[in-house]
Amino acid sequence: MQPIDTAAVQEALNRFANRDVYIHLETTNGAYASHHNEGFYSVGAYIRNACIHFTRGKITGPGPYRVGLKLDLGWVYAEGLTHWEWTEKGQLLLAGHDDQGKLAVALELSNEPFV
Amino acid sequence: MNERHVLVVFPHPDDEAFGVSGTIAEHAQNGTPVTYACLTLGEMGRNMGTPPFANRETLPHIRRKELEEACRILGIHDLRLLGYRDKTVEFEDEEELADRIAAIVAETNPSLVITFYPGYSVHPDHDACGAAVIRALKRWPKEERPTVHCVAFAKNCEQDIGQPDVVRDVSSVIDTKLAAIRAHRSQTEGLMQAASKRGDALAWLKTERFWTYRWDD
């Protein structure tokens, strides 16, 4: 993956607007967060291959970046994004890695379900 | 140490590496056939490298190759990939999961099964995996069940289940073990660098500890 280029990501987001899009959205501290630090309140959420339809997608922030997708009746949002990739299959992969390279957040869009 | 067949059941590629690979290598070197049933491809692993060399979609392919390489290094000729998804094992149907494991037990007829101690293995997938193995083996009459050696590392495990009763010095195969750990490069590189800076990695890796599962029925 490459460090985020906001103009390129914005252009990629625009390609997915106003059509059915499969989404992978995930945040995670890792399963060991509370094991290594007992006081740590570990949370995570994960959704894969939900089909959404957004009218506007936008990347903002000084980096790490935020992406918001405005749905007909709601929103999808991810914070802490640092890296991106446009795959051969035409999928937009966005990820936020911490200073050790560990993935903390992922937001991915695809015209086909993720395998 | 002489076993008929060893069956290792863990949920993630690399679960075998740190705590068990020395034991596996010793069995394989003794000529004991080893089957490794791995429930997932570790799709949700978080180590992506700096700069990242993996993403959420390529990681399972990378980890599968790493796992196959680790098996080659350890002398595991029978790798079963069960195709569950990382971090979802605990949400699967428990009977179905036990069915899959029982089928492998019936086929390979192991005298020793190695898995995680249910309830004392920190990661929800670990606990669900160990519980499924126990559930599967309970289908056999008690006297016909293989010995089960469990890995546990929860903070409360020694308080609750006592000291491990099997403590194995695997110094003689430590190079093989280190190679197996390194094979899981995407997940272990950073950890091994940190451990080598602390200088305590070898001592820790030379000992493998197991709790023999005590049946409650």
Interface residues (C-beta under 8 A of the other chain):
Chain A: M1 P3 H24 E26 T28 G30 A31 Y32 H35 E38 Y46 H83 E85 T87 Q91 L93 A95 H97 D99 Q100 G101 K102 L103 A104 A106 E108 F114 V115
Chain B: M44 G45 R46 N47 M48 G49 T50 P51 P52 N55 R56 E57 K87 V122 H123 P124 D125 A154 K155 G190
